[in-house]
């Protein structure tokens, strides 16, 4: 007779930016081990691949982590983590006092971390001259691919991927129907002011973050640090 296998419960959450309702289960021991091994490697690509694999597993293949906005991935990962490991996490934080190499520890209630979507700008931007640019939030794979590029290098891949369509008084131009070279030419024809209007949309994207107050165990000074991003909440 085989051993009885445990069946994990199922939960639901609403992704803050895309608005998708997702069903998920807690991750299993074997999945957590794979994630921890990737984390210890400190290789960004390996970590992201492990997160993709985990999200695919806990959503029964319904969610591709690479194709949802980064903040949605961060939020979903946090929900999965709370149901899998617990609703609190004791986090080590480096002292913010100059010349002190001490560490403080703070227990954080992960259920209190929320994503503020009120700051997100309208994705249809009137750049003047009767032209409207419609954008979409960059997906998590794109963010990871460009995060180590300088600002000038990341502009083109982001806009190629995130400009959905253009509108003028007579026509609608679907970007999927145009070559990258054409989109690059359009981007390069923008004025600095128009480019800044478009960039402001991406700058308004929220992230998973929390300000944490803690006391350094070495110098006993109280500091405030901001936890941000997936790896802060592993």
N, C-alpha and C positions, 0 to 999 in steps of 0.2 A: 504494500500500500504506500502510495506517495505521500509526502508531507503536505499539509494544507498550506496553500499560498495565500498571502494577504491581498485583499482587493482594496485599492486606495479610493478614498471618497473623491467626489467631483465638486468643484466650486465654479463660480462665475465671477467675472469682473468686467468693467467697461474701460476700454483703453481711452485715455484722456484726450488725445489729439485726433485720432482717426474715428473715435466713437464706436468702434467695434465691440460687440459683446463676445467675450471669450470664455469657453469652458476649459478648465484645467484641473489637473490632479497634483498632489505633492510629488516631488521627485523621490526616487528610490535610492537606496544605499549605493548601488552600482553607479547610478547617474551622478550622485554627489561625489563619489570617488574620482570619476572621470573629470569632473569640474575642478576639484582640488588639485589634481595632477597638472591640469592645464594652468591653473593659477600659479603653482610653484615654478612653472617653466618661465614665467614673466615674459612670455612671447605673446604680443598683442593678437597676432593672427590665430595662434593656437587657442587662446582664451576665447576669442570671438567665435571660433568654430565650435568650441565646447558649449558655449551659451546657445548657439544655433541648434546644436544637437539636442540639448536639454529641453529647449522650448518646443521643438518639434515633438519630442517624446511626451512631454506632459500635456500637450494639447492634442494628442493623438494624430499628429501630422497636419492639423488644421491651420497652424500659424507658421509662416516662414519668417524667422527673426530678421533675416536680411532685408525684407521688403516692407517692414513697418517703421514708422518714425522712431528715432533713437529714444525719445522720452517714453514712448509707448512700450518699447522693449524694456527699458529700465523699470517702469511701473509694473509691468507684467512679471518680470523677474522678482521684484520685491514681494508681490503677492504670493508667488510660488514659494519664495523663501520663508515667508511667515507661516504658511501652512505646512511646510516641510520640516523646519528646524525650530521655529518658535517666533513669537511676536516681539521679542526683545533681542538685542545684540549688544555685547560688551565690546566696545571699540577702543583700540589703542590710538592715542593722538599725541603727536610730537609737541613739545612745549614751544610756545611762540615767543618766549623771552630770549632776547639776544644772548648768545654765548652759553645758553643752557641746552644740554642734549637729553634732558629728561623726557619722560613720557607720562601722560595722564590717561586714566581709563574712565569711560563714561558708558553707562547702560542706556540704550536708546530704545524707546517704544516705536517700533517700525510702523505700527498702525496709524501713528500720528503724522506720517510723512505724506503730504499731498502734492499734487501738481497744479500750479496756478496757471490755468489756460486763459485767464482774462487778459493777459498781456499780449496774446497773439494778434498780430495785425491782420486786416482783411487780405486775403490772398489774391484779390483782383486789384491791381494797382494802376491808377490813371497816371501815366508818365507825361501827359501833355500831348498836344498835337493830335488829339482825337484817338490816341493809341492806349489800349489797356493791356497789361501783361498779367496773365493768370499763372500763379505759382502753386507748387505743392511742397509740403514739408519733405526735406531730404530723408531718405531711408537710412537705416542704421548701417548697412553695408557701405554705402557711399561715405558716410561720416567717418567710419573707421579707415576707409581707403585714403581719404584726403587729410586726416588729422595731423600727419607729420609733414605736410607740404606747407610752404610759406603761403601767405595770403594771395600773392599774385598767381601762383601755380594752381591753387584750389578753385579759383573763380570759374574757369571754363568748365571743368567737369561737373561742378555743382549746378551751374545754370543750364548746361546741356540736359541734365537729368531732371531739373526741377521746374523749368518753364514748360507749362502744359500747352498753352495756346496764346495767341495774340488776337486782339480785336481792334479793327478800325471802323470807320463809319460804314464801310461797305462789305468787309470781308472778315472771315474767321480763319486764322492760320493755325492748323494743328501741327505742333512741333514734331510729332511722331512721323509726319510725312516729309520732313526735311532733313537733309544731311547735317552731320555735325559741323562741317565747314560753313554751312549757311547760318547755323545758329551762332557760331563763333563770330561770323561777320556782323550779325545783328548786334551781339553784345558789344563788339568793338566800336560800333557806330553810336552807342549811347553816350550822352553827355555825362560828366561827373555827377551832376545833380540827379539825373535819371537813375544812374547806377546806384547811388546812395539810397534812393527811394526803394529800389528792389532789394538791396542788401539789408535794409531795415527789417524786412519781413523775416529773413533768416535769423537776424539778431533777436527777434522777439520770441523765438522758440523757447519754451521753458525747459527746465531740466529737473531731474530728481535731486533735490538737495535739502540739507538741513543744517542750520547753525547750532553748534553744540558748545556748551560751556563746561569746562572741566578744570581740575586742579592738578598741576604737575606734581608728581610724587617726589621729585628731586628738590626743586626750589620752592615748592608750595605756592607758586603764583597761579592765579586764575586766568585762563585764556579762553578765547572764543575762536573756534575753527569751523569751517564750512565743509561738510561732507558732500561730495558731489560725484555722480557717476556710478556705474554698476559695481566697480571694484571696491568702492567704499562700503558696500552693503553685502558683500559675499558672506 
